[in-house]
């Protein structure tokens, strides 16, 4: 078994054991922290498909994260206020059902990724970075100016949404849901990377001209990867909003996009569990250093600088003894 596979297994086992230990010792806040790690890692898995496999440096992935969050907030707010979303021509009501909300978040984020990707992927390099950032900021300011759903104050949900057969208000049960979805996304990402599509996408990242010579379209490969990436990130956004029972325009901000990218860089770009390691490290720094000083981001920046300069394979790359996953 490869060393990196063992590291991935140990990392996921650790993420599982921490909340179980917290459950036994009656530490619900620790369970919430582990749940936050799982959700943010899921968002990182989504971006890692575009960034790690497709080489697409997107600074607008918070758009999909926020769309997923607002999909949850809008559906749940209408359900708790007993008012329909639309009365004509068809009656569309809100819902507190997590599966329905997840599907809505995935579809809404995938549709947004289709539109944004179709326009953004006509550019490359720094222009692609800036146009994705522009789309994200457009949605951010739209959410601020949307008074029907809280505007800049955000939207609160009184009770967490439900999942059949589970009590989602119980922290350990909600963690189990989020952890299961993270495992499913990691499995999907692994299969995707090793499937013909993933190999073609990797080839398009390295040499688009050669991919075109065999009859494949780099544009369509990247667009599909971008849509899948956005859909997974949107699912994470719905979970994050459910965790906090609150959604706000901050979920759509460029700072959120930057944080998701930081997870991947810290853990290792292109590494299967890089987002998990990065999210866990980020939350640990926020929790322990944030209690000491409000300027804890200084230490995060220093760590990020060291990783970029001396450990481009991220934490997973250092532990596995291989510094770079992709050239």
N, C-alpha and C positions, 0 to 999 in steps of 0.2 A: 504494500500500500504506500502511495506517495506521502512524503512528509507533509506537504501542504494539505492533503486530504485529512491526515490525522489532526493537524492544527485546526482545520475547519470544524471537524467533529468535536474537538475539545472546546472550541469557542461556543458552538451551539449548545453543547451539554452544560457549559458554565452559565449561559444565558437562561437555561431551563432550571438549573439547580438553585440559582440565587433567589428567584421568587418562591420556590418550594421551601427553601430554608426560611425565608421571610414569613411564609404562611404558618410554618410550624412555630416560629418564635413570635407570632402576632405582630408583624411589622408591615402593615398595609402600604405605607408610603414607599418602602423598598420595592414592593410588588408593582406599584405605579411607575417607579423609575424604570424597572425592567420592561414594563409594557411600553413605555415611551421609547426605550431603546429598540424594541422589536418593530414598532411602527416607523420610526425614523430610518431604521435599517431597511425596511420594506421600500420606503421612498428612494433610498440609495440604490437598492437593487434595480428599481425602475430606471433611474438615471444612468446606472452602470451599463445597461444594455445599449443606450445611445452613445455614452462616452467610452466605455471600455471596449465594446465590440465595434461600434460604428465610428469612433473617433470624433463624435459630435460634441463639441464643448458648448453646452447650452446654459445660459444664465437666465433662462426663463422657465425652468421647470417648476418653480413655485406657482406658476399659472395653473398647472394641472393639479398640484397639491391643494391649492385654494379652491379650484373648481370642485374637486371631490369633497372638500369641507363644506362648501356652500350647497352642494347637492344634498348632503346630510342635513344641514341646518334648515334649508327651505322645506324639505319634505317633512322633517320632524316638527318644525314650527307650525306648519299647517295642520298636522295631526293633533298637536297639543292645544291648538286654538279652535279646532273643529271647523275650520274654514277650508273650502276647496281651493286648489291652485287655479283651476279654470272651471267655469260653469258652462261655457259654450265654446264651440259646438258640442264638445264632449265634457262630461263631468270627470275631472281628475282630482283626486283627493290626496292629502298627505299620508304618510305612513310612518310607523315606528318600527317596522320590520327591517332588521339589518340586512338580510339577503337582498331585499328589494332595493334598499339604499345603496348597497355595494354595486349592484348591477347598474343602477342609474349613474353612480359616480364614475364607474369604468366607462360606460358608453359616452357620457358627457365629456370626460377627459379625452377619450379616444377621438371624438369628433373635433374637439378643439385642437388636438395634436395634428389631425389631418389637415385642418385649415392652416394652422401656424407652420406646420412642416412643409406643406406644399409651397408656401411663399418663401419661407426661410431657407430651404434647401436649394434654392436657386442661387444662393450666395455661398461663400465658404470663408474659412479663416476668421479674421476679426470681424468681418461683416456679418457672418452667421451669429457670432457671439452677441453683437450689438442688436441685431434684429430680434433675436429671441428675448433679449433683455427689454427691448421696446415693447414687445407684445405683453410680456409679464407686467410691465409698469402700466400699460393701458388698462389691463384688467384690474390692477391694484386700484387705480384712480376711479375706475368704474364702480368698484365695490364701495369705495368711500362715498361716492355720490349716489348710492342706492338706498334711499331712506326707508323703503318698504321692508328692508331686511337689516336694519340697524345702522346703515351707513358706516361711519368711522368708529362708532361705538360697538359694532359687532352684534352678534345674535346669540342669545343664551337659550339653551335647551334644559328644561327643568329635570327631566328624568332620562337616563341613558336608554337608548333604543334596545329592542329585545331580539333575541335569537331563540328559535324553537328548542325547547328542552333545556335551556340554560338560564341561570340568573346572572345577567350581565352586570348587575350592580355589585356582585361579589368580585373583588379585584382579581382573585386568582383565576376565576372562570373567564373573565374578560381577557386576561393575559393569555390564557390557553387559546382563545380564538385568534388573537393577534399573532401568537407564536406559530400556530398552525398555518395561517396565511403566509407568514414569512417563509416557513419551510416549503410551502407550495410554490412560492415565487422563486426561491432558490433552485428548487428542482426544475422548474420551467426554464429558468435562466441557463442552467447547466445543459439541459437538453437542447435548448436553442443554440447555444454556442457550439455544440458538437454536431448539430444537424446540418444538412447541406446549405440551408439558408444562412446559418451562422458563419459557416466557412466562407460562403460567398461574400457576406457582409464584411468579414475580416479582410478578405482579399480586396474588396472595394476600398477599404480604409487605407491599405498599403499601396495599391496600384490600380486606380480607377480605369486607366487606359487598358490594362490587360484584361480587366473584367469585361469591358465593352467588346473586346476582340472575340470573346467566346459567346457573345450574344446576350449578355446580362446588362441590366440597366442599373448603374450605381445609384442614380436618383431614386428609383423605386425601392431598391434594397434599403437605402437609408430612411426613406419615408415610412416604410413598414416598421423598421426598428424604432423610429421616432414615435409612431402611433402606439406600439406596444409599450414603449418606455413611458409615455404619457398616461396610458391606461393604468399601469401598475402604480405610478406615483399618485394618480387620482384616488385609487383605492386606499392608499396610505393616508391621504388627506381626509377621507371620510372617517377612517379609524381614529385619526388624531383629533378631529372635531368631536367624535363620540367620547374619546377619553376625557377631554376637558369639558364636554357638554357646552361648548362655546366655539363659535367660528367668527373670525374677524378678518379685515383686509390684510393684516400682518401676514397671514398665511400666503398671500399673493406677492409679498414684497421681494425685492431683489436680495435682501439679506437672507431670506429663507432659501432662495436658490443657491446662494453662496454657501450656506451651512450644509445643504445636501451634498454639494460638490466637495466640501471639506471632509465629509464622512468618507467619501470614496478615496480622496487623496491620502488621508491618514491611514486608511486600511489597506489601500493598494488598488490603483486603477486597473480594471480588467480582472481582478481577483474575485472569485466566486463569493467569498465571505468577507471581502474587503469592506463593504458597507456596514456589515455587522460589527466588525472590529472598530471601524471608525466611529460609528454611532455610540458604541459602548464607551469608547475613550472620551468622546465629546461630552456625553452625559455625566461621566465620572468627574471630568474636570469642572464642569458646570456645578455639580453638586458639592464637591469638596472644596474647590478653590473659590467658587462663588460665595460660599459662606464666610470666607476670609476677607474677600475684597470684591467690590463691584467691578474692578478693572481686571478680572481674571482672564479676559480675552487677550491680554498682553502675553500671558504664558501660552495660550492657545496659538497665537501668532508665532511665537518663538518655536514652538514644537512643529508647526506647519512649515516654517522656514527650514528647520533641520531635516525634515522628511523630504522636502523638495530638493535640497542640496545634496544630502548624503544617503537617502534611503528612498529612491524613487519607486521602489516596489511596495512602499508603505510598510505598515506593521506586519502584515502577512508575509511580505517579501523578505523582511529581515529575519523573521522566525523560520521561514522555509529555506533561507540561505540563497534565495534567488532574488536579485534586486529589481529586475524589470520584467513585467509580464508581457508587455507589448513594446515594440520599438516606437 
